[in-house]
Amino acid sequence: MAAALVGQHAAGAIARQFSLPLRGGLGTVYGKAWGPVTGKRVLGVHGWMDNAGTFDRLAPYLPSDIQLVAVDLPGHGLSYHKKATYLMVDYVQDVKRIVDALGWTRFTYMGHSNGAAIGAMFAGTFPEMVERLLLIEGLAPFPGTDESAPEHLRAGIESNAALLGKPGKPYDSASAAIAKMRENNKALTEEAVQCLAARGMTTNSDGTTKFNHDPFLRANSLQRINVKQFHAFLGRVVAPTMIIRAKGGWPFPVDYFQGCVDVLSKSTSDFEFVDVEGDHHVHLTNPQNVAAAAHRFLEKSSVGAGTQTASML
């Protein structure tokens, strides 16, 4: 199918903002949703230091009968802060808590970058819950080794200790904060920056601006999953899977990435790898390059059609 704006729910409607209190008073997750509340269930999960706005420009190209629920993971965007280190296994648990709060027992998962790696781990941990798995510019986390475990633990403890009691740096103005975003990721277009900035920063009454993310996101991880462990997760994935990779995207170590692709392609009988022109945030900077493959993959989803999701959406 040619890349084109498809449907009125996704293309014509303004995204609905929502808040989702997690069970046990852990905190509140915020996000935005497109499409009918009785649509096919698709969870959108962003990458490290991004937020739900990462799907703003792709959403209009997706099937009109899906319900795309994009969340700000804890520590990101408008969602609550843990004020502690963030581990990959914690993110998998966060996703489980989020879908439990939504009342979803089965759904399609779409993730970008770190959100893609989280999705691969989630699909291997809860294979019965994931109907389809769409991974954009991501698949695997940075691996550790058995030998480096003590080194990573020490570095993580020390970097977390250094962040205690240190709030995020304020900027003199919103334009100064946005300039910092551009400096950190020169490939982002003006429109892409604005999509992320809308949820990623807050301007105070005195004009100063701060980023909303938890400063502890920058702490070294206390633990890294090794290659053998991650392959075990991939080996349990049964959902039809598509990986969309940008030709100018993240420079994944070739042998590590290919090894993960080999395991995943054997664990699911329906696997597709798609190369597109663009950079790491291609779904945000050039969504039309991703649109045709994403639309074709997501239109095959079926779970949730005709069933209303939680009222907050």
N, C-alpha and C positions, 0 to 999 in steps of 0.2 A: 504493500500500500504506500502511495506517495506521502511524504511528510506534509501534512496539512492540518489546520485546526479542525478538530473533529468534535461534533456534538455541542449541545447548548449547556449542559450541566457543567462540564469542565471549562469550556471556552467562554461561556457567556456569564457565568455566575461569579460573584465575588466570594472568595474563600470565607468560610465560617470559622471564627476564632473560638477556641474552647479551652476549658480548664478541666483537669481530670485528677481528682484527689485519689491518691493511692491508699490501698488498704492499710490499716494500722497506724494512720497518721504519719506515714513516712515523709510525705510532702506532696506537692501538687505539680503535675506535669502539664505544660501548656502546648498548644499546637494549633493547627488549622486544617480544615477539611474541605474538600471539593466533591461535588457530585451528590446524587441522591442518598439520603440516609438509609434507603433500602437497596442500595447498590451493592455490587460485588466488593468484597472487603479487601482493600489493599493498604498495608501499613508502609509508610515512607519513613526511612531512618537516614538521617544526614551523617556527614563525616565529622571528624575531630575539629572542634572549635567553630563549627558551622551551626545551623539551626534549621527549623522547618521551612524557612524561606528559600532553602536550596532547591525546592521543587516548584517555586512560583512560576517559572517560565516553561517548565516541562508539562505541568498539569493541563494547560489548555490543549495539548496535543493528544492526550490520552483518551481512551474510550469513554463515551458519555454515560455508560451504564455502570461505571465503577465508582466506589466511594473511596477516595484517596484520603487517608488520615495520616497527616505528617506531624510528627511530634518533635518537640525540643527535648532531647535526652536530658536527664539530670545533669546539672552543671553547665548547661548550654541554654542559650536564648533566654526565655522567660521562666524556665523551670527551676525547681528548688536546687540548692547547692548542698552537696554532701560535706564539703569542707574537709576532705580527706582524699587520699589517692584514688584514682579511678582505674580499675582493672578490667581487662576484657571479659573475664567471667562475671564481673559485676554488671557490665552492660547487658550480657545475656539475661541475667536475672531481672534487670530493669525492664527489658522488653517483655518478659513473662509477666511482670507485675502490671505493665501497661495494658497488654491484651486481656489480662484478667479483669482489669477495671473497665475495659470496653465491653466485656462479656463475650469476647471472641474465643472460640475453641479451635477454629481453623480459618486460615486467611492466606492471601498472597503477600509476600514480603518483597519490598523494593528498597535497596540500600545503596548509598554512594560512599566510596572510600572506606573509612573505618566502619561506617554503617553497613557496608557490604560484608566486611569480615565478621561483624557481629551477627549478621544474618546467616552466614555460612555456619557459624558455631551454633546459633539457635536452631537451625534446621537439622543439625546433627544431634542436638540434645533433645529436641521435641519434634522428631520427624513427622509424627502424626498430625501436627498442628499446621504445617506449612504446605499449602496446596501448590504454589509455584514460587520460584525464587529468582528474582531479577537483581543482578549485581552489576553496578555501574562503576567502572574505574576502581575496582577493589575486589579482594577475595580473601587475603590472608593478613594476619597481624605481623608486626616485626617479631621474628622468632628469637627465643633464647636457647641456651644450651644447659645441660646438666651442670657443666663445669662453671658456667658464669652465674649460676643462681645466687651464691653468696654475695658476689659483687653487685648484682642487680638489687638485691635486698638492701644492702648497705647504702647504695646510692639513692635508692628510693626513700629510705628512712631519713637520710640526711637532707634530701631536697624537700621532703615534706616538712621537716622541722624548720627549715629556713623560711618557709612560707607562712608559718603560724603567725597570726596577728598582723599580717601585711595585706591590706586591702588592695584591690586593683588600682593601677595608676590612673588618675584623672587627666583628661586632656583639656586644653584651654577652650576648645570649641568642638562642635560636631565635625566641622570640616577638617580639623586636625586629626581627629580619630579616624575619619574616613581615609585621610591621606596615609595613616599608618596601615590601614587594611590594604590599601593599594601597594604600599611598600612591601608588605609581607607576601602578597600574591599578585605579581605584576600582570598575570594573564587575565585577571578578572576585568570584565568590562564595567563601564559606569552603571549600567542597569543591573548587572549581577551584584555589584557592591551594594547598591541600594536595597536589593532583595534581602541580603544578609544583614545589613545595618538596621533595617526596620525592627528586627527582633534582637539584634546583637548588641545594641548600645542604648543608653539612656542619657538624655540631656537634662541637667539639673536646672533649677530656677535661676542660678547665677551664670548660666551659659556653659559651664564646664560639662564635659561628657565623659562617661565611663563605659567600658565594655561590660556586658552583663554576665559573661562567663565566669565560672568559678576559677580563681587563680590557681587552685590545686590541679587543674587540668594540665598545667605545665610541669608538674612534678614528675620526676622519674618514676616509672612503674616499679612497684615492689616485686613483681613477678612477671616473667614472660613465658608463654607456652612454647614448648619446643616443637620442632618439625614433626616428630613422631606423634606427639599428642594431637597436633592440629590435623594431621592426616587421619587420625582416628575419628575426629568429628566429621570430616568430609566423607569418610567412608560410610557414614550412617545417613547421609542425605539421600532421600528418595524422590524429592519433589523435582518436577521438570525445571531445569535451570538454564538461564541465559546469562552470559557474561558479556557486557559491552565495554570494550576497551578503546580508549582514544590513542591514536597514533603518536600524539605529542603529550601523552599523559604521564602519570607517575612512573619513575624509573625502577620498577620492581626488579629485584635480583632475578635474572633469567632462569637459572636452574631451580630456585625455590618456587617461583611462580609456576613454571611449567610442571614441576612435580605435583603441585597442588591441583592444577588443571587435570593432570593425568588421573589422579585419585578420584576427583569429583566426576569426571566424565565416565568413569567406570561404575560409580555407585548409583548413578541415575541413568535410566534407559533413554531419557529425553534431554539431551544436552546440546547447547548451541553457543558458539563463540563468535562474536560480531566485532569487527574492527571498524572504527569510524574516524573521520577527521576531527581534530580538536585537541583540547588540553585536558588537564585533570578535572576541571569543572565543566566539561563539555555540555552536560545536561542543563547547565545554568547559563553559560556563555553562548552556546550554539545549540539550543534544544532541538532545532530542526534536524540536526545530524543524528540524534538519538531517537527521534520521534517514531519513525517507521518501524524500527525493530521493537521498541518498547510497546507501541500500540498493538502490533501483531502478537506479541507475547502475552500482554495483559488481557486482550480480548478473549483469550481462552480460559480465563478465570471463571469460576462459577459459584464459589462459596459465598453465601451471604445474600444472594439475590432474593429480594422480596422480604427479607427479614430486617427489621429496624434495629439500628445500633443504639447505644446509650443515648438518653435524651439530651445530654450536654452537647452532642454533635448536631 
